[in-house]
Amino acid sequence: MPSLTKITIAHTPDADDAFMYYALTKGLLSSPQLQIKHVLKSIQLLNEDAKKGRYEMSAISFGAYPAIADKYALMPCGACMGFKYGPMVLAQKQMSLADLSEVKVAIPGRQTTAFLALQIMVPQVEAVVLPFDEIAPAVAQGRFEAGLVISEAQLIYEKLGLKKVVDLGQWWFEETGLPLPLGGNILRKDLGEKVKTELIGLFQSSIKFSLANRAQAVEFAMQYARGMDFAQALEFVGMYVNDLTVDYGDQGKRALALLYEKGFACGALKTPVAIEFATTSSEKKSRQS
C-alpha cells in the first residue's frame, strides 16, 4: 500500500477561514493520497512563515505575496475579497482621511493587505504594529488615536464606542469599481503536480460545501467568532466568502493585479509584481493540446 504524502495546511483561527476549511477540518472531505495536518496561526505569523517556505499550503495576506512569490504560487481558489467592505480605520473621535497622515495608526502587520491598501490611500501614514485582536481595544483605551481593524470589530465597533473613519473596501470600490482583494491561499512550488491538483480540488470542494451548507459551517466557525452572535458571524463570513472565493474569475484577477499596480505606484511595493497561479494537471494538459 503506497504511503500517504504528509501535508500541513496553515490558516488563521478566524471565522472566515474556519468556514472555508470546515469540511476538511471535520474530515467530511479527505484524500486517499494525502495525510493532512492543520496549523492555526495569526495572518501576520503565517506571512512570516511563508518567507521561510515553512508550510506546503497556507493562507496569506495578498500584501505579503510579493515577498514569497519565489517559493509559492497562488491557489485559484480561497481568496477573500470584499465587495464595498473591507478593513476599517477606527478612532475614538471622528477624523478625516487627511487626519490619518498626522497620527500614529495601529496596524495588524506591515505585510497585511489592509496596510497595503491604507498606504495606497494615505502614502505617508505612520504605523505601529499590534496583534490584530488588540487594535480595537487599544484605540478604545486611548493608546492610539486610530487603528486599522481586520477582525470582527468591523461589526461591533460601535459597541466599543469607536467611530469609523473609512472602510477601505468601500473606498477601493469607489476608486476602481472592483472588490478589494484581502487574502488568498498559496501552494509551495516544490510540490508534485498530483499533490497540487489534489489540494486545489479538495480546498475548492470544501469551500463549495460550506457555501451549500452555510448554517452548519457557520455553527462550526462560531468558536472563532470573537464577540459575535450567530447572525453576526453569518454576516461576517458572507462578507468575505463568496463566488470569487470558489474561483477568482477575471474580476478577481483584475482586482489583484490593480492592487499591486497601485501599491507599486505609491511606493509601498518596491518592484512590480508578477502574479503566478498554481494550475492543476488537467489545466496544463488542456493548454498543451
WOFENLIN-V128858 format. One record per helix or strand of 2 or more residues. SS is the DSSP state (H for helix, E for strand). FROM is the first residue (numbers start at 0). LEN is the number of residues. If there is no record, write none. Layout:
ss: (SS & SS)
from: (FROM & FROM)
len: (LEN & LEN)
//
This chain:
ss: (E & H & H & E & H & E & H & E & E & E & H & E & H & E & H & E & H & E & H & E & H & H & H & H & H & H)
from: (4 & 14 & 21 & 33 & 42 & 56 & 61 & 71 & 79 & 87 & 97 & 103 & 112 & 125 & 131 & 145 & 152 & 162 & 167 & 179 & 192 & 213 & 229 & 242 & 248 & 280)
len: (7 & 6 & 4 & 7 & 9 & 5 & 7 & 3 & 3 & 4 & 4 & 4 & 9 & 4 & 9 & 4 & 8 & 5 & 9 & 9 & 20 & 11 & 11 & 4 & 17 & 8)
//
